[in-house]
Amino acid sequence: MLPMLMLLGLSLALLLVAPIVLTTGRWQVRHPRIALTLWFGAFFAGCTAAGASVLVAVLTAVGVDERMSHAEGLAATVIAWLSLIGIGAIVAVVAAVSEPLAGSHREAVQAFAPLVSSREQRRGFVLARFQSEAPTAYAVRRPEPMIFLSSTIEAALTPTQLQAVLAHERAHLRGRHDWAMRIAEINAACLPPVLPAGAALRRATALLIELIADDTAARQTGAANLANALSRLSEATDDVGMALRAERLTARRWPSSHRRRIPAAVRI
């Protein structure tokens, strides 16, 4: 029984306490990739510990022998059954939550598809241009890796700024950030609202994947180009978050321009 309780305690610590630790200070903004790795490392380690505790409970119940008292054997059996019921309930909730999330993603893609005016095959993704009054750039991986680019955002930005935006969206595709966001959303939907860990992971993931993509694009196409693009888009959309991201880029030091390697896939 002791190993099971230790594993369960470790699981709870990783899943519930780790978010509190990882949101302390502002180091996550400076090192978003490390922060996201630690977030998901704690999350998956906690899930693994929880699964291991269930396995230990089942093995303990199966291995009940004469050395155990009647009460110990009964407790092991009850805990094993409750653990299995809990696993079944979690699987059911995940299945119920996953489909609406996937459906909302498909609806977002389908909303852009009829407006597409051109498709250009580039290395690693399809660049789809569409007519819209909103300055929008959006990356999706299904049914194929695509970056949607609105006519308004092309008109609003210079070629170098547009390259920076494409590099940002390409970083989302290459980093598979959609999967990170999907896991965070499912986790938040499965946990009770009274537990802040789920919502904290979702908020942290949404912010950190944007900062990671910003850093990648800044190294490839120039921090000033991306910061200027974000500033223009912030003014056009009243998105304060973009203005703060632009400010963050200008406050950091970046490699000199001669060390940049602009990917051919994002060149305008």
C-alpha positions, -999 to 999 in steps of 0.1 A, spaced: 0 0 0 28 24 8 43 24 -28 9 32 -42 3 61 -17 38 75 -25 31 74 -63 -3 90 -58 12 117 -36 39 123 -63 13 125 -90 -8 151 -70 23 171 -63 34 172 -100 -1 179 -113 -13 204 -87 17 220 -70 41 222 -100 19 248 -118 22 271 -87 60 268 -87 63 272 -125 43 305 -125 65 321 -99 85 351 -112 90 362 -148 117 338 -160 91 320 -182 89 351 -204 126 351 -209 129 314 -215 96 302 -229 109 270 -244 124 258 -211 93 268 -193 70 249 -217 93 218 -214 91 219 -176 53 224 -177 47 194 -199 74 174 -182 57 178 -149 23 171 -165 34 138 -181 54 127 -151 23 133 -130 2 113 -153 28 85 -153 29 84 -116 -9 83 -114 -9 54 -138 18 36 -119 -2 40 -87 -32 24 -103 -10 -5 -116 5 -10 -81 -31 -10 -66 -42 -37 -91 -11 -58 -86 -16 -56 -48 -52 -67 -51 -43 -96 -74 -15 -106 -51 -35 -107 -19 -22 -136 2 -24 -151 36 2 -127 51 -24 -99 47 -52 -93 71 -87 -95 59 -90 -57 62 -58 -51 42 -69 -75 15 -104 -58 13 -88 -23 12 -65 -33 -16 -93 -48 -36 -116 -17 -31 -88 7 -40 -80 -13 -72 -116 -13 -83 -119 24 -76 -87 31 -95 -100 12 -125 -133 30 -124 -114 63 -122 -93 55 -152 -125 45 -171 -141 78 -162 -111 98 -173 -110 80 -206 -147 87 -211 -143 124 -203 -113 128 -226 -132 112 -254 -162 134 -248 -140 166 -247 -117 158 -276 -144 156 -302 -159 191 -296 -123 205 -296 -115 188 -329 -148 200 -343 -142 236 -334 -108 233 -351 -123 219 -383 -149 247 -383 -122 274 -380 -104 258 -410 -136 255 -430 -143 292 -424 -111 301 -442 -113 275 -470 -141 291 -492 -123 324 -492 -89 311 -505 -79 329 -536 -46 311 -542 -25 281 -529 12 280 -531 32 249 -523 62 257 -502 87 236 -484 69 220 -455 35 237 -459 10 252 -483 6 290 -483 -31 298 -488 -40 334 -495 -76 345 -488 -97 377 -490 -106 391 -456 -109 425 -440 -91 412 -409 -53 412 -408 -50 374 -401 -23 348 -403 -32 313 -391 -13 280 -391 -30 246 -392 -16 210 -395 -47 192 -407 -57 180 -433 -22 192 -443 3 218 -430 -10 252 -441 -6 288 -434 -35 311 -441 -26 346 -450 -53 373 -454 -52 400 -481 -54 427 -454 -23 416 -435 -4 415 -468 -14 450 -475 -6 462 -440 29 449 -437 61 453 -456 77 422 -473 103 419 -445 76 422 -418 55 396 -437 84 373 -438 87 375 -400 50 367 -396 53 337 -419 84 325 -399 63 328 -367 35 307 -382 60 282 -396 75 278 -361 40 268 -349 38 241 -375 74 228 -370 70 228 -332 36 210 -334 22 236 -310 -14 226 -319 -8 193 -301 5 211 -270 -25 234 -270 -49 204 -275 -34 186 -245 -37 217 -223 -73 222 -234 -83 186 -227 -65 187 -193 -83 219 -184 -117 205 -194 -111 173 -174 -102 189 -141 -128 204 -118 -131 242 -120 -121 245 -84 -86 232 -93 -66 260 -109 -39 237 -124 -58 230 -156 -66 266 -165 -31 276 -155 -15 250 -179 -39 262 -207 -30 299 -202 7 291 -199 7 270 -230 -12 296 -251 14 323 -241 45 302 -243 39 288 -277 35 324 -290 67 335 -274 86 304 -287 74 312 -322 84 348 -317 119 339 -307 123 315 -337 110 341 -361 132 368 -346 164 347 -350 155 339 -386 142 371 -399 152 398 -374 136 409 -342 130 444 -354 110 432 -384 88 410 -362 84 436 -335 73 462 -362 49 437 -376 34 430 -342 31 467 -334 12 474 -367 -11 444 -361 -17 456 -325 -28 490 -338 -50 475 -364 -67 450 -340 -64 467 -306 -46 436 -294 -26 447 -264 -9 413 -262 8 418 -296 22 452 -284 36 436 -253 52 408 -274 68 435 -296 81 453 -266 96 420 -253 114 415 -286 130 450 -286 142 445 -250 163 415 -258 196 410 -275 197 391 -308 223 377 -332 236 403 -357 219 404 -391 248 387 -409 242 355 -389 205 352 -399 194 324 -421 160 332 -435 143 299 -445 135 298 -482 99 287 -473 91 321 -458 108 344 -483 85 369 -500 
